[in-house]
Amino acid sequence: MKGPPLLRKIKTSSLGSQGFVFAPLVVLSLIVGCVAGLLIINDSMQVSITSPLIVGGILTYAAATALLAHIGLSHIRRLERWSLTDSLSKLPNRRALHAFVQNHKATQEELAVAIIDLDGFKSVNDHYGHAVGDEVIKRCAEILLDHCGREAHAFRLGGDEFAICMIGPLAGTLVEGISRAFIDQFRKPIEVQDRRIMIGASIGITSSKGPDRISSGEAMRRSDVAMYASKACGKMRCTWYKSELDRNREQMRDLDAEMRAALANDEFNVAYQPLVSAKTGDIVAVECLLRWDARPDGPVGPHIFVPVAEESGLINAIGIWVLRRACEEALGWGDLKLSVNISAVQLRDVEFPILLGQILEETGFPAERLELEVTETCLVNDPVQAERSLDVIRGFGVNVSLDDFGTGYASIGFLRQFRFEKLKLDRSLVTDAQADEGSRAMMLSSISMARALKMDVTAEGVETEEQATLVRSAGCDQIQGWLYYKALPPEEIQRHFDLQIGAQRKLAAIN
């Protein structure tokens, strides 16, 4: 793919770079001039300065100097074009974008910048290798260049990030149109080396004009913020920058700092929601739930702080803390299963299985009593690393269950690939099955499929006797919901467990 003509228009040559060419020639000329002057002064030269030999020598020296200057400047310009070009895609790079805007800083026309991040590109490298990944980058560069045409300019910033920049009337509107067309291109697979590869794109856009026109650096920062908002809202979309996005990011940074302090000061705690046997009603397992009730400004729910922890990477440390605390507190609860949720970020961490093994060894918690709950998101984002981690985890004897089933797109092949020991039906599926025949049929078929794959089934979010009767008759093994228990502190779980053991002993004595 040939590089775009933009590179020939960008002016980056400076006196500093040109000095590398002219400085040696000037010094050499001064030396030659001084030597010639001394010879003339001392009458050492036997020929006149106007003789053909002297004139020819001067002209030859001047021509050679001019030729060397021309060659040197040509090489300098070529090197500068290389420094402005991405070596893989042949698109202009980040430095070229800054130079392009700098060359047009005097104009008051609208400046629009879009930052593009490819969704799912890491999986391409993992599945097919970096050689195919490089070809995908080249193909995406071609697609972007075609969509930009002569209206806008395409750039590659590095990795799987691209940019669109335009200066002129209606720049923002045109860049948005190009961005949406680029996203639509990825609603079907792209062909690379006889492969049909599915990836996506998330885009953030910003624009400014007149006296309020911002610098290229600030425009890229704002577009980057908007791009991450596109990812947070589901990907495959473009989002315009708004000042609220910066305020949200500041709040997230503040919350992240609070969480780090809370983890260091042991301010988190865990509660446990029991799961009961669908046949006997006895507690057979507990699900560990993270709580942050000791926050100085008041409690905050996990639906708020967990996504922030996932984005910052703090979820790895918090997740390990939760696992250790839960294993320590549940150690004395007989044969009750302990269920702990893990996030996609944790499962992508290659050290997570190792740390899990250390916790089991240090706490003495039986691996067969531990069950890790994962969602489809954990597996779809990076299936290769997820499968590797789960294989190691199962090697310890730990079970794995699929949480929130019924809210995503899990197929039979998907379930067979990851070999779950348990399927947890999402609350929405249970609720809908009570009033809708289609949902009831879906729930029944899900349970039949789980049975065929030798998986246990748990119904979540059961709140009424009617729902309990429905899931019990449908064949669920366990039931979880407020009808039976809410999330309880560990001492309450211990009390219920002791009462249950006492009742079982009395019944055994009677029989």
Secondary structure, DSSP 4 states (H G I P E B T S, - for coil): -PPPTHHHH-----HHHHHHHHHHHHHHHHHHHHHHHHHHHTT---S-TTSHHHHHHHHHHHHHHHHHHHHHHHHHHHHHHHHTB-TTT-SB-HHHHHHHHHHTTT--S-EEEEEEEEETHHHHHHHH-HHHHHHHHHHHHHHHHHHHTTTSEEEEEETTEEEEEEESTTHHHHHHHHHHHHHHHTTSPEEETTEEE--EEEEEEEEE-GGGPPPHHHHHHHHHHHHHHHHHTTSSSEEE--HHHHHHHHHHHHHHHHHHHHHHTT--EEEEEEEEETTT--EEEEEEEEE-TT-TT----HHHHHHHHHHHTTHHHHHHHHHHHHHHHSTTSTT-EEEEE--HHHHH-TTHHHHHHHHHHHH---GGGEEEEE-HHHHHSSHHHHHHHHHHHHHTT-EEEEEEETSS---HHHHHHHT-SEEEE-HHHHHHHHH-HHHHHHHHHHHHHHHHTT-EEEE----SHHHHHHHHHHT-SEE-STTT---B-HHHHHHHHHHHHHHHHHHHHH-
